[in-house]
Amino acid sequence: MALAAAADLRRLGGICAQDYDNRIQAVMSIRADAARSVADFEEAHRNLASHIRQRMGDLDAARRQMAAEQRRELIDEHIRLEATVGQMREELADDVSDLHRAYSDFTQQVQARRSKKRRA
């Protein structure tokens, strides 16, 4: 019986040792999986950060291009407005000149009528 108990203890010890080895393997596998997951997340994070930097650069370049285009459009509009204002000033000067001539003609007619009335 002592021999049977010793054999049972050896068998039980072997089972415990195998179970311990299996658990160690499971823990090591979990650690390896966790390390791979962390590495994958870090790689994904680096890729995302790189993508975001690229997109931000693209957006900044597009913003600068739009600003330059708007600036050119505003300059062109300013030039057109200055030309329009210049043309309007010329027209106004012509109108004022016409008004001065008309007033001068009118005053001459009035003076001519007055001098005719005085002679009569």
C-alpha distances in whole Angstrom, upper triangle without the diagonal:
4,5,5,6,8,10,10,12,14,15,16,18,20,21,22,24,25,26,28,30,31,32,34,35,37,38,40,41,43,44,46,47,48,50,52,53,54,56,57,59,60,62,63,64,66,68,69,70,72,73,75,76,78,79,80,82,84,85,86,88,89,90,93,94,95,96,99,100,101,102,104,105,106,109,110,111,112,115,115,116,118,120,121,122,124,126,126,128,130,131,131,134,136,136,137,140,141,141,143,145,146,146,149,151,151,152,155,156,156,158,160,161,162,164,166,166,168,170,171
4,5,5,6,9,10,10,12,14,15,16,18,20,20,22,24,25,26,28,30,31,32,34,35,37,38,40,41,42,44,46,47,48,50,51,53,54,56,57,59,60,62,63,65,66,67,69,71,72,73,75,76,78,79,81,82,83,85,87,88,89,91,93,94,95,97,98,99,101,103,104,105,107,109,109,111,113,114,115,117,119,120,121,123,124,125,127,129,130,130,132,134,135,136,138,140,140,142,144,145,145,148,149,150,151,154,155,155,157,159,160,161,163,165,165,167,169,170
4,5,5,6,8,10,10,12,14,15,16,18,20,21,22,24,25,26,28,30,31,32,34,36,37,38,40,41,43,44,46,47,49,50,52,53,54,56,57,59,60,62,63,65,66,68,69,71,72,74,75,76,78,80,81,82,84,86,87,88,90,91,92,94,96,97,98,100,102,103,104,106,108,108,110,112,113,114,116,118,119,120,122,123,124,126,128,129,129,132,134,134,135,138,139,139,141,143,144,145,147,149,149,150,153,154,154,156,158,159,160,162,164,164,166,168,169
4,5,5,6,8,10,10,12,14,15,16,18,19,21,22,24,25,26,28,30,31,32,34,36,37,38,40,41,43,44,46,47,48,50,52,53,54,56,57,59,60,62,63,65,66,68,69,70,72,74,75,76,78,79,80,82,84,85,86,88,90,91,92,94,95,96,98,100,101,102,104,106,107,108,110,111,112,114,116,117,118,120,122,122,124,126,127,127,130,132,132,133,136,137,137,139,142,142,143,145,147,147,148,151,152,152,154,156,157,158,160,162,162,164,166,167
4,5,5,6,9,10,10,12,14,15,16,18,19,20,22,24,25,26,28,30,31,32,34,35,37,38,40,41,42,44,46,47,48,50,51,53,54,56,57,58,60,62,63,64,66,67,69,70,72,73,74,76,78,79,80,82,83,85,87,88,89,91,93,94,95,97,99,99,100,103,104,105,106,109,110,110,112,114,115,116,118,120,120,122,124,125,126,128,130,130,131,134,135,135,137,140,140,141,143,145,145,146,149,150,150,152,154,155,156,158,160,160,162,164,165
4,5,5,6,8,10,10,12,14,15,16,18,19,20,22,24,25,26,28,30,31,32,34,35,37,38,40,41,43,44,46,47,48,50,51,53,54,56,57,59,60,62,63,65,66,67,69,71,72,73,75,76,78,79,81,82,83,85,87,88,89,91,93,94,95,97,98,99,101,103,104,105,108,109,109,111,113,114,115,117,119,119,121,123,124,125,127,129,129,130,133,134,134,136,139,139,140,142,144,144,146,148,149,150,152,154,154,155,158,159,160,161,164,165
4,5,5,6,8,10,10,12,14,15,16,18,20,21,22,24,25,27,28,30,31,32,34,36,37,38,40,41,43,44,46,47,49,50,52,53,54,56,58,59,60,62,63,65,66,68,69,71,72,74,75,76,78,80,81,82,84,86,87,88,90,91,92,94,96,97,98,100,102,102,104,106,107,108,110,112,113,114,116,118,118,120,122,123,124,126,128,128,129,132,133,133,135,138,138,139,141,143,143,145,147,148,148,151,153,153,154,157,158,159,160,163,164
4,5,5,6,8,10,10,12,14,15,16,18,20,21,22,24,25,26,28,30,31,32,34,35,37,38,40,41,43,44,46,47,48,50,52,53,54,56,57,59,60,62,63,64,66,68,69,70,72,73,75,76,78,79,80,82,84,85,86,88,90,90,92,94,95,96,98,100,101,102,104,105,106,108,110,111,112,114,116,116,118,120,121,121,124,126,126,127,130,131,131,133,135,136,137,139,141,141,142,145,146,146,148,150,151,152,154,156,156,158,160,161
4,5,5,6,8,10,10,12,14,15,16,18,19,21,22,24,25,26,28,30,31,32,34,35,37,38,40,41,42,44,46,47,48,50,51,53,54,56,57,59,60,62,63,65,66,67,69,71,72,73,75,77,78,79,81,82,83,85,87,88,89,91,93,94,95,97,98,99,101,103,104,105,107,109,109,110,113,114,115,116,119,119,120,122,124,124,126,128,129,130,132,134,134,135,138,139,139,141,143,144,145,147,149,150,150,153,155,155,156,159,160
4,5,5,6,9,10,10,12,14,15,16,18,20,21,22,24,25,26,28,30,31,32,34,36,37,38,40,41,43,44,46,47,49,50,51,53,54,56,57,59,60,62,63,65,66,68,69,71,72,73,75,76,78,80,81,82,84,86,87,88,90,92,93,94,96,97,98,100,102,103,104,106,108,108,109,112,113,114,115,118,119,119,121,123,124,125,127,129,129,131,133,134,134,137,139,139,140,143,144,144,146,148,149,150,152,154,154,156,158,159
4,5,5,6,9,10,10,12,14,15,16,18,20,21,22,24,25,27,28,30,31,32,34,36,37,38,40,41,43,44,46,47,49,50,52,53,54,56,58,59,60,62,63,65,66,68,69,70,72,74,75,76,78,80,81,82,84,85,86,88,90,91,92,94,96,97,98,100,101,102,104,106,107,108,110,112,112,114,116,117,118,120,122,122,123,126,127,127,129,132,132,133,135,137,137,139,141,142,143,145,147,147,148,151,152,153,154,157,158
4,5,5,6,8,10,10,12,14,15,16,18,20,21,22,24,25,27,28,30,31,32,34,36,37,38,40,41,43,44,46,47,48,50,52,53,54,56,57,59,60,62,63,65,66,68,69,70,72,73,75,77,78,79,81,83,84,85,87,89,89,90,93,94,95,96,99,100,100,102,104,105,106,108,110,110,112,114,115,116,118,120,120,121,124,125,125,127,130,130,131,133,135,135,137,139,140,140,143,145,145,146,149,150,151,152,155,156
4,5,5,6,8,10,10,12,14,15,16,18,20,21,22,24,25,27,28,30,31,32,34,36,37,38,40,41,43,44,46,47,49,50,51,53,55,56,57,59,61,62,63,65,66,67,69,71,72,73,75,77,78,79,81,83,84,85,87,88,89,91,93,94,95,97,98,99,101,103,104,105,107,109,109,111,113,114,115,117,119,119,120,123,124,124,126,129,129,130,132,134,134,136,138,139,139,142,144,144,145,148,149,150,151,154,155
4,5,5,6,8,10,10,12,14,15,16,18,20,21,22,24,25,26,28,30,31,32,34,36,37,38,40,41,43,44,46,47,49,50,52,53,54,56,58,59,60,62,63,65,66,68,69,71,72,74,75,76,78,80,81,82,84,86,87,88,90,91,92,94,96,97,98,100,102,103,104,106,107,108,110,112,113,113,116,118,118,119,122,123,123,125,127,128,129,131,133,133,135,137,138,139,141,143,143,144,147,148,149,150,153,154
4,5,5,6,8,10,10,12,14,15,16,18,20,21,22,24,25,26,28,30,31,32,34,36,37,38,40,41,43,44,46,47,48,50,52,53,54,56,57,59,60,62,63,64,66,68,69,70,72,74,75,76,78,79,80,82,84,85,86,88,90,90,92,94,95,96,98,100,101,102,104,106,106,108,110,111,111,114,116,116,117,120,121,121,123,125,126,127,129,131,131,133,135,136,136,139,141,141,142,145,146,147,148,151,152
4,5,5,6,8,10,10,12,14,15,16,18,20,21,22,24,25,26,28,30,31,32,34,35,37,38,40,41,43,44,46,47,48,50,51,53,55,56,57,59,61,62,63,65,66,68,69,71,72,73,75,77,78,79,81,83,83,85,87,88,89,90,93,94,95,97,99,99,100,103,104,104,106,109,109,110,112,114,114,116,118,119,120,122,124,124,125,127,129,129,131,133,134,135,137,139,140,140,143,144,145,146,149,150
4,5,5,6,9,10,10,12,14,15,16,18,20,21,22,24,25,27,28,30,31,32,34,36,37,38,40,41,43,44,46,47,49,50,52,53,55,56,57,59,61,62,63,65,66,68,69,71,72,74,75,77,78,80,81,82,84,86,87,88,89,92,93,94,96,98,98,99,102,103,104,105,108,109,109,111,113,114,115,117,119,119,121,123,124,124,127,129,129,130,133,134,134,136,138,139,140,142,144,144,146,148,149
4,5,5,6,9,10,10,12,14,15,16,18,20,21,22,24,25,27,28,30,31,32,34,36,37,38,40,41,43,44,46,47,48,50,52,53,54,56,58,59,60,62,64,65,66,68,69,70,72,74,75,76,78,80,81,82,84,86,86,88,90,91,92,94,96,97,98,100,101,102,104,106,107,108,110,112,112,113,116,117,117,119,122,122,123,125,127,127,129,131,132,133,135,137,138,139,141,142,143,145,147,148
4,5,5,6,9,10,10,12,14,15,16,18,20,21,22,24,25,27,28,30,31,32,34,36,37,38,40,41,43,44,46,47,48,50,52,53,54,56,57,58,60,62,63,64,66,68,69,70,72,73,74,76,78,79,80,82,84,85,86,88,89,90,92,94,95,96,98,100,100,102,104,105,106,108,110,110,111,114,115,115,117,120,120,121,123,125,125,127,129,130,130,133,135,135,136,139,140,141,142,145,146
4,5,5,6,9,10,11,12,14,15,16,18,20,21,22,24,25,27,28,30,31,33,34,36,37,39,40,41,43,44,46,47,49,50,52,53,55,56,57,59,61,62,63,65,67,68,69,71,72,73,75,77,78,79,81,83,83,85,87,88,89,91,93,94,95,97,99,99,101,103,104,104,107,109,109,110,113,114,114,116,118,119,120,122,124,124,125,128,129,129,131,134,134,135,137,139,140,141,144,145
4,5,5,6,9,10,10,12,14,15,16,18,20,21,22,24,25,27,28,30,31,32,34,36,37,38,40,41,43,44,46,47,49,50,52,53,55,56,58,59,60,62,64,65,66,68,70,71,72,74,76,77,78,80,81,82,84,86,87,88,90,92,92,94,96,97,98,100,102,103,103,106,108,108,109,112,113,113,115,117,118,119,121,123,123,125,127,128,129,131,133,134,134,137,138,139,140,143,144
4,5,5,6,9,10,10,12,14,15,16,18,20,21,22,24,25,26,28,30,31,32,34,36,37,38,40,41,43,44,46,47,48,50,52,53,54,56,58,59,60,62,63,64,66,68,69,70,72,74,75,76,78,80,80,82,84,85,86,88,90,91,92,94,95,96,98,100,101,102,104,106,106,107,110,111,111,113,116,116,117,119,121,121,123,125,126,127,129,131,132,133,135,136,137,139,141,142
4,5,5,6,8,10,10,12,14,15,16,18,20,21,22,24,25,26,28,30,31,32,34,36,37,38,40,41,42,44,46,47,48,50,52,53,54,56,57,58,60,62,63,64,66,68,69,70,72,73,74,76,78,79,80,82,83,84,86,88,89,90,92,94,94,96,98,99,100,102,104,104,105,108,109,109,111,114,114,115,117,119,119,121,123,124,125,127,129,129,130,133,134,135,136,139,140
4,5,5,6,8,10,10,12,14,15,16,18,20,21,22,24,25,27,28,30,31,33,34,35,37,38,40,41,43,44,46,47,49,50,51,53,55,56,57,59,61,62,63,65,66,68,69,71,72,73,75,77,78,79,81,82,83,85,87,88,89,91,93,93,95,97,98,99,101,103,103,104,107,108,109,111,113,113,114,116,118,119,120,122,124,124,126,128,129,130,132,134,134,136,138,139
4,5,5,6,9,10,10,12,14,15,16,18,20,21,22,24,25,27,28,30,31,32,34,36,37,38,40,41,43,44,46,47,49,50,52,53,54,56,58,59,60,62,64,65,66,68,70,71,72,74,75,76,78,80,81,82,84,86,86,88,90,91,92,94,96,97,98,100,102,102,103,106,107,107,109,112,112,113,115,117,117,119,121,122,123,125,127,128,129,131,133,133,135,137,138
4,5,5,6,9,10,10,12,14,15,16,18,20,21,22,24,25,26,28,30,31,32,34,36,37,38,40,41,42,44,46,47,48,50,52,53,54,56,57,58,60,62,63,64,66,68,69,70,72,74,74,76,78,79,80,82,84,84,86,88,89,90,92,94,95,95,98,100,100,101,104,105,105,107,109,110,111,113,115,115,117,119,120,121,123,125,125,126,129,130,131,132,135,136
4,5,5,6,9,10,10,12,14,15,16,18,20,21,22,24,25,26,28,30,31,32,34,35,37,38,40,41,42,44,46,47,48,50,51,52,54,56,57,58,61,62,63,64,66,67,69,71,72,73,74,77,78,78,80,82,83,84,86,88,88,90,93,93,94,96,98,98,100,102,103,104,106,108,108,109,112,113,114,115,118,119,119,121,123,124,125,127,129,129,131,133,134
4,5,5,6,8,10,10,12,14,15,16,18,20,21,22,24,25,27,28,30,31,33,34,35,37,38,40,41,43,44,46,47,49,50,51,53,55,56,57,59,61,62,63,65,66,68,69,71,72,73,76,77,78,79,81,82,83,85,87,88,89,92,93,93,95,97,98,99,101,103,103,105,107,108,109,111,113,113,115,117,118,119,121,123,123,124,127,128,129,130,133,134
4,5,5,6,8,10,10,12,14,15,16,18,20,21,22,24,25,27,28,30,31,32,34,36,37,38,40,42,43,44,46,47,48,50,52,53,54,56,58,59,60,62,64,65,66,68,69,70,72,74,75,76,78,80,81,82,84,85,86,88,90,91,92,94,96,96,97,100,101,102,103,106,106,107,109,111,111,113,115,116,117,119,121,122,123,125,127,127,129,131,132
4,5,5,6,8,10,10,12,14,15,16,18,20,21,22,24,25,26,28,30,31,32,34,36,37,38,40,41,42,44,46,47,48,50,52,52,54,56,57,58,60,62,63,64,66,68,68,70,72,73,74,76,78,79,80,82,83,84,86,88,89,89,92,94,94,95,98,99,99,101,103,104,105,107,109,109,111,113,114,115,117,119,119,120,123,124,125,126,129,130
4,5,5,6,9,10,10,12,14,15,16,18,20,21,22,24,25,26,28,30,31,32,34,35,37,38,40,41,43,44,46,47,49,50,51,53,55,56,57,59,61,62,63,65,66,67,69,71,72,73,75,77,78,79,81,82,83,85,87,88,88,91,93,93,94,97,98,98,100,102,103,104,106,108,108,110,112,113,114,116,118,119,120,122,123,124,126,128,129
4,5,5,6,9,10,10,12,14,15,16,18,20,21,22,24,25,27,28,30,31,33,34,36,37,38,40,41,43,44,46,47,49,50,52,53,55,56,58,59,61,62,64,65,66,68,70,71,72,74,76,77,78,80,81,82,84,86,87,88,90,92,92,93,96,97,98,99,102,102,103,105,107,108,109,111,113,113,115,117,118,119,121,123,124,125,127,128
4,5,5,6,9,10,10,12,14,15,16,18,20,21,22,24,25,26,28,30,31,32,34,36,37,38,40,41,43,44,46,47,48,50,52,53,54,56,58,59,60,62,63,64,66,68,69,70,72,74,74,76,78,79,80,82,84,85,86,88,90,90,91,94,95,95,97,100,100,101,103,105,105,107,109,110,111,113,115,116,117,119,121,121,123,125,126
4,5,5,6,8,10,10,12,14,15,16,18,20,21,22,24,25,26,28,30,31,32,34,35,36,38,40,41,42,44,46,47,48,50,52,52,54,56,57,58,60,62,63,64,66,67,68,70,72,73,74,76,78,78,80,82,83,84,86,88,88,89,92,93,94,96,98,98,99,101,103,104,105,107,109,109,111,113,114,115,117,119,119,121,123,124
4,5,5,6,8,10,10,12,14,15,16,18,20,21,22,24,25,27,28,30,31,33,34,35,37,39,40,41,43,45,46,47,49,50,52,53,55,56,57,59,61,62,63,65,67,67,69,71,72,73,75,77,78,79,81,82,83,85,87,88,89,91,93,93,95,97,98,99,101,103,103,104,107,108,109,110,113,113,114,117,118,119,120,123,124
4,5,5,6,9,10,10,12,14,15,16,18,20,21,22,24,25,27,28,30,31,32,34,36,37,38,40,42,43,44,46,47,49,50,52,53,55,56,58,59,60,62,64,65,66,68,70,71,72,74,75,76,78,80,81,82,84,86,86,88,90,91,92,94,96,96,97,100,101,102,103,106,107,107,109,111,112,113,115,117,118,119,121,123
4,5,5,6,8,10,10,12,14,15,16,18,20,21,22,24,25,26,28,30,31,32,34,36,37,38,40,41,42,44,46,47,48,50,52,53,54,56,57,58,60,62,63,64,66,68,69,70,72,73,74,76,78,79,80,82,84,84,85,88,89,89,91,94,94,95,97,99,99,101,103,104,105,107,109,110,111,113,115,115,117,119,120
4,5,5,6,9,10,10,12,14,15,16,18,20,21,22,24,25,26,28,30,31,32,34,35,36,38,40,41,42,44,46,47,48,50,51,53,55,56,57,58,61,62,63,64,67,67,68,70,72,73,74,77,78,78,80,82,83,84,86,88,88,90,92,93,94,96,98,98,99,102,103,104,106,108,108,109,112,113,114,115,118,119
4,5,5,6,9,10,10,12,14,15,16,18,20,21,22,24,25,27,28,30,31,33,34,36,37,39,40,41,43,45,46,47,49,50,52,53,55,56,58,59,61,62,64,65,66,68,70,71,72,74,76,77,78,80,82,82,83,86,87,88,89,92,92,93,95,97,98,99,101,103,103,105,107,108,109,111,113,114,115,117,119
4,5,5,6,8,10,10,12,14,15,16,18,20,21,22,24,25,27,28,30,31,32,34,36,37,38,40,42,43,44,46,48,49,50,52,53,54,56,58,59,60,62,64,65,66,68,69,70,72,74,75,76,78,80,80,82,84,85,86,88,90,91,91,94,95,96,97,100,101,101,103,105,106,107,109,111,112,113,116,117
4,5,5,6,9,10,10,12,14,15,16,18,20,21,22,24,25,26,28,30,31,32,34,35,36,38,40,41,42,44,46,47,48,50,52,52,54,56,57,58,60,62,63,64,66,68,68,70,72,73,74,76,78,78,79,82,83,84,85,88,88,89,91,93,94,95,97,99,99,101,103,104,105,107,109,109,111,113,114
4,5,5,6,9,10,10,12,14,15,16,18,20,21,22,24,25,26,28,30,31,33,34,36,37,39,40,41,43,45,46,47,49,51,52,53,55,56,57,59,61,62,63,65,67,67,69,71,72,73,75,77,77,79,81,82,83,85,87,88,88,91,92,93,94,97,98,98,100,102,103,104,106,108,109,110,112,114
4,5,5,6,8,10,10,12,14,15,16,18,20,21,22,24,25,27,28,30,31,33,34,36,37,39,40,42,43,45,46,48,49,50,52,54,55,56,58,60,61,62,64,65,66,68,70,71,72,74,76,76,78,80,81,82,84,86,87,88,90,91,92,93,96,97,98,100,101,103,104,106,107,108,110,112,113
4,5,5,6,8,10,10,12,14,15,16,18,20,21,22,24,25,26,28,30,31,32,34,36,37,38,40,42,43,44,46,47,48,50,52,53,54,56,58,59,60,62,63,64,66,68,69,70,72,74,74,76,78,79,80,82,84,84,85,88,89,90,91,94,95,95,97,99,100,101,103,105,106,107,110,111
4,5,5,6,8,10,10,12,14,15,16,18,20,21,22,24,25,26,28,30,31,32,34,36,37,38,40,41,42,44,46,47,48,50,52,52,54,56,57,58,60,62,63,64,66,67,68,70,72,73,74,76,78,78,80,82,83,84,86,88,88,89,92,93,94,96,98,99,99,102,103,104,105,108,109
4,5,5,6,8,10,10,12,14,15,16,18,20,21,22,24,25,27,28,30,31,33,34,36,37,39,40,41,43,45,46,47,49,51,52,53,55,56,57,59,61,62,63,65,67,67,69,71,72,73,75,77,77,79,81,82,83,85,87,88,89,91,92,93,95,97,98,99,101,103,104,105,107,108
4,5,5,6,9,10,10,12,14,15,16,18,20,21,22,24,26,27,28,30,31,33,34,36,37,39,40,42,43,44,46,48,49,50,52,54,55,56,58,59,60,62,64,65,66,68,70,71,72,74,75,76,78,80,81,82,84,86,86,88,90,91,92,94,96,97,98,100,101,102,104,106,107
4,5,5,6,9,10,10,12,14,15,16,18,20,21,22,24,25,26,28,30,31,32,34,36,37,38,40,41,42,44,46,47,48,50,52,53,54,56,57,58,60,62,63,64,66,68,68,70,72,73,74,76,78,79,79,82,83,84,85,88,89,89,91,93,94,95,97,99,100,101,104,105
4,5,5,6,9,10,10,12,14,15,16,18,20,21,22,24,25,26,28,30,31,32,34,36,37,38,40,41,42,45,46,47,49,51,52,53,55,56,57,58,61,62,63,64,66,67,68,70,72,73,74,76,77,78,80,82,83,84,86,88,88,90,92,93,94,96,98,99,100,102,104
4,5,5,6,9,10,10,12,14,15,16,18,20,21,22,24,25,27,28,30,31,33,34,36,37,39,40,42,43,45,46,48,49,51,52,54,55,56,58,60,61,62,64,66,66,68,70,71,72,74,76,77,78,80,81,82,83,86,87,88,89,91,93,94,96,97,98,100,102,103
4,5,5,6,8,10,10,12,14,15,16,18,20,21,22,24,26,27,28,30,31,32,34,36,37,38,40,42,43,44,46,48,49,50,52,53,54,56,58,59,60,62,64,65,66,68,69,70,72,74,75,76,78,80,80,82,84,85,86,88,90,91,92,94,95,96,98,100,101
4,5,5,6,8,10,10,12,14,15,16,18,20,21,22,24,25,26,28,30,31,32,34,36,37,38,40,41,42,44,46,47,48,50,52,52,54,56,57,58,60,62,62,64,66,67,68,70,72,73,74,76,77,78,79,82,83,84,86,87,88,90,92,93,94,96,98,99
4,6,5,6,9,10,10,12,14,15,16,18,20,21,22,24,25,27,28,30,31,33,34,36,37,39,40,41,43,45,46,47,49,51,51,53,55,56,57,59,61,62,63,65,66,67,69,71,72,73,75,77,77,79,81,82,83,85,87,88,89,91,92,93,95,97,98
4,5,5,6,9,10,10,12,14,15,16,18,20,21,22,24,26,27,28,30,31,33,34,36,37,39,40,42,43,45,46,48,49,50,52,54,55,56,58,60,61,62,64,65,66,68,70,71,72,74,76,76,78,80,81,82,84,86,87,88,90,92,93,94,96,97
4,5,5,6,8,10,10,12,14,15,16,18,20,21,22,24,25,26,28,30,31,32,34,36,37,38,40,42,43,44,46,47,48,50,52,53,54,56,58,58,60,62,63,64,66,68,69,70,72,73,74,76,78,79,80,82,84,85,86,88,89,90,92,94,95
4,5,5,6,8,10,10,12,14,15,16,18,20,21,22,24,25,26,28,30,31,32,34,36,36,38,40,41,42,44,46,47,48,50,52,52,54,56,57,58,60,62,62,64,66,67,68,70,72,72,74,76,77,78,80,82,83,84,86,88,89,90,92,93
4,5,5,6,9,10,10,12,14,15,16,18,20,21,23,24,25,27,29,30,31,33,34,36,37,39,40,41,43,45,46,47,49,51,52,53,55,56,57,59,61,62,63,65,66,67,69,71,72,73,75,77,78,79,81,82,83,85,87,88,89,91,93
4,5,5,6,9,10,10,12,14,15,16,18,20,21,22,24,26,27,28,30,32,33,34,36,37,39,40,42,43,44,46,48,49,50,52,54,55,56,58,59,60,62,64,65,66,68,70,70,72,74,75,76,78,80,81,82,84,86,87,88,90,91
4,5,5,6,9,10,10,12,14,15,16,18,20,21,22,24,25,26,28,30,31,32,34,36,37,38,40,41,42,44,46,47,48,50,52,52,54,56,57,58,60,62,63,64,66,67,68,70,72,73,74,76,78,79,80,82,83,84,86,88,89
4,5,5,6,9,10,10,12,14,15,16,18,20,21,22,24,25,26,28,30,31,32,34,36,37,38,40,41,43,45,46,47,49,51,51,52,55,56,57,58,61,62,62,64,66,67,68,70,72,73,74,76,78,79,80,82,83,85,87,88
4,5,5,6,9,10,11,12,14,15,17,18,20,21,23,24,25,27,29,30,31,33,34,36,37,39,40,42,43,45,46,48,49,50,52,54,55,56,58,60,61,62,64,65,66,68,70,71,72,74,76,77,78,80,81,83,84,86,87
4,5,5,6,9,10,10,12,14,15,16,18,20,21,22,24,26,27,28,30,31,32,34,36,37,38,40,42,43,44,46,48,49,50,52,53,54,56,58,59,60,62,64,64,66,68,69,70,72,74,75,76,78,80,81,82,84,85
4,5,5,6,9,10,10,12,14,15,16,18,20,21,22,24,25,26,28,30,31,32,34,36,37,38,40,41,42,44,46,47,48,50,51,52,54,56,57,58,60,62,62,64,66,67,68,70,72,73,74,76,78,79,80,82,83
4,5,5,6,9,10,10,12,14,15,16,18,20,21,22,24,25,27,29,30,31,33,34,36,37,39,40,41,43,45,46,47,49,50,51,53,55,56,57,59,61,62,63,65,66,67,69,71,72,73,75,77,78,79,81,83
4,5,5,6,9,10,11,12,14,15,17,18,20,21,23,24,26,27,28,30,31,33,34,36,38,39,40,42,43,45,46,48,49,50,52,54,55,56,58,59,60,62,64,65,66,68,70,71,72,74,76,77,78,80,82
4,5,5,6,8,10,10,12,14,15,16,18,20,21,22,24,26,26,28,30,31,32,34,36,37,38,40,42,42,44,46,47,48,50,52,53,54,56,57,58,60,62,63,64,66,68,69,70,72,74,75,76,78,79
4,5,5,6,9,10,10,12,14,15,16,18,20,21,22,24,25,26,28,30,31,32,34,36,36,38,40,41,42,44,46,47,48,50,51,52,54,56,57,58,60,62,62,64,66,67,68,70,72,73,74,76,78
4,5,5,6,9,10,10,12,14,15,16,18,20,21,23,24,25,27,29,30,31,33,35,36,37,39,40,41,43,45,46,47,49,50,52,53,55,56,57,59,61,62,63,65,67,68,69,71,72,74,76,77
4,5,5,6,9,10,11,12,14,15,16,18,20,21,22,24,26,27,28,30,32,33,34,36,37,39,40,42,43,44,46,48,49,50,52,53,54,56,58,59,60,62,64,65,66,68,70,71,72,74,76
4,5,5,6,8,10,10,12,14,15,16,18,20,21,22,24,25,26,28,30,31,32,34,36,36,38,40,41,42,44,46,47,48,50,51,52,54,56,57,58,60,62,63,64,66,68,69,70,72,73
4,5,5,6,9,10,10,12,14,15,16,18,20,21,22,24,25,26,28,30,31,32,34,35,37,38,40,41,43,45,46,47,48,50,51,53,55,56,57,59,60,62,63,65,66,68,69,71,72
4,5,5,6,9,10,11,12,14,15,17,18,20,21,23,24,26,27,29,30,31,33,34,36,37,39,40,42,43,45,46,48,49,50,52,54,55,56,58,59,61,62,64,65,67,68,70,71
4,5,5,6,8,10,10,12,14,15,16,18,20,21,22,24,26,27,28,30,31,32,34,36,37,38,40,42,43,44,46,47,48,50,52,53,54,56,58,59,60,62,64,65,66,68,69
4,5,5,6,9,10,10,12,14,15,16,18,20,20,22,24,25,26,28,30,31,32,34,35,36,38,40,41,42,44,46,46,48,50,51,52,54,56,57,58,60,62,63,64,66,68
4,5,5,6,9,10,10,12,14,15,16,18,20,21,23,24,25,27,29,30,31,33,34,36,37,39,40,41,43,45,46,47,49,50,52,53,55,56,57,59,61,62,63,65,67
4,5,5,6,9,10,11,12,14,15,17,18,20,21,23,24,26,27,28,30,31,33,34,36,37,39,40,42,43,44,46,48,49,50,52,54,55,56,58,60,61,62,64,66
4,5,5,6,9,10,10,12,14,15,16,18,20,21,22,24,25,26,28,30,31,32,34,36,37,38,40,41,42,44,46,47,48,50,52,53,54,56,58,59,60,62,63
4,5,5,6,9,10,10,12,14,15,16,18,20,21,22,24,25,26,28,30,31,32,34,35,36,38,40,41,42,44,46,47,48,50,52,53,54,56,57,59,61,62
4,5,5,6,9,10,10,12,14,15,17,18,20,21,23,24,25,27,29,30,31,33,34,36,37,39,40,42,43,45,46,47,49,51,52,53,55,57,58,60,61
4,5,5,6,9,10,11,12,14,15,17,18,20,21,22,24,26,27,28,30,31,33,34,36,37,38,40,42,43,44,46,48,49,50,52,53,55,56,58,59
4,5,5,6,8,10,10,12,14,15,16,18,20,21,22,24,25,26,28,30,31,32,34,35,36,38,40,41,42,44,46,47,48,50,52,53,54,56,57
4,5,5,6,9,10,10,12,14,15,16,18,20,21,22,24,25,26,28,30,31,32,34,35,37,38,40,41,43,44,46,47,49,50,52,53,55,56
4,5,5,6,9,10,11,12,14,15,17,18,20,21,22,24,26,27,28,30,31,33,34,36,37,39,40,42,43,45,46,48,49,51,52,54,55
4,5,5,6,9,10,10,12,14,15,16,18,20,21,22,24,26,27,28,30,31,32,34,36,37,38,40,41,43,44,46,47,49,50,52,53
4,5,5,6,9,10,10,12,14,15,16,18,20,20,22,24,25,26,28,30,31,32,34,35,36,38,40,41,42,44,46,47,48,50,52
4,5,5,6,9,10,10,12,14,15,16,18,20,21,22,24,25,27,28,30,31,33,34,36,37,39,40,42,43,45,46,47,49,51
4,5,5,6,9,10,11,12,14,15,16,18,20,21,22,24,25,27,28,30,31,33,34,36,37,39,40,42,43,45,46,48,49
4,5,5,6,8,10,10,12,14,15,16,18,20,21,22,24,25,26,28,30,31,32,34,35,37,38,40,41,43,44,46,47
4,5,5,6,8,10,10,12,14,15,16,18,19,20,22,24,25,26,28,30,31,32,34,36,37,38,40,41,43,44,46
4,5,5,6,9,10,10,12,14,15,16,18,20,21,22,24,25,27,28,30,31,33,34,36,37,39,40,42,43,45
4,5,5,6,9,10,10,12,14,15,16,18,20,21,22,24,25,27,28,30,31,33,34,36,37,39,40,42,43
4,5,5,6,8,10,10,12,14,15,16,18,20,20,22,24,25,26,28,30,31,32,34,36,37,38,40,41
4,5,5,6,8,10,10,12,14,15,16,18,20,21,22,24,25,27,28,30,31,32,34,36,37,39,40
4,5,5,6,9,10,10,12,14,15,16,18,20,21,22,24,25,27,28,30,31,33,34,36,37,39
4,5,5,6,9,10,10,12,14,15,16,18,20,21,22,24,25,27,28,30,31,33,34,36,37
4,5,5,6,9,10,10,12,14,15,16,18,20,21,22,24,25,26,28,30,31,32,34,36
4,5,5,6,9,10,10,12,14,15,16,18,20,21,22,24,26,27,28,30,31,33,34
4,5,5,6,9,10,10,12,14,15,16,18,20,21,22,24,25,27,28,30,31,33
4,5,5,6,8,10,10,12,14,15,16,18,20,21,22,24,25,27,28,30,31
4,5,5,6,8,10,10,12,14,15,16,18,20,21,22,24,25,27,28,30
4,5,5,6,8,10,10,12,14,15,16,18,20,21,22,24,25,27,28
4,5,5,6,9,10,10,12,14,15,16,18,20,21,22,24,26,27
4,5,5,6,8,10,10,12,14,15,16,18,20,21,22,24,26
4,5,5,6,9,10,10,12,14,15,16,18,20,21,22,24
4,6,5,6,9,10,10,12,14,15,16,18,20,21,22
4,5,5,6,9,10,11,12,14,15,17,18,20,21
4,5,5,6,8,10,10,12,14,15,16,18,20
4,5,5,6,9,10,10,12,14,15,16,18
4,5,5,6,9,10,10,12,14,15,16
4,5,5,6,9,10,11,12,14,15
4,5,5,6,9,10,10,12,14
4,5,5,6,9,10,11,12
4,5,5,6,9,10,11
4,5,5,6,9,10
4,5,5,6,9
4,5,5,6
4,5,5
4,5
4
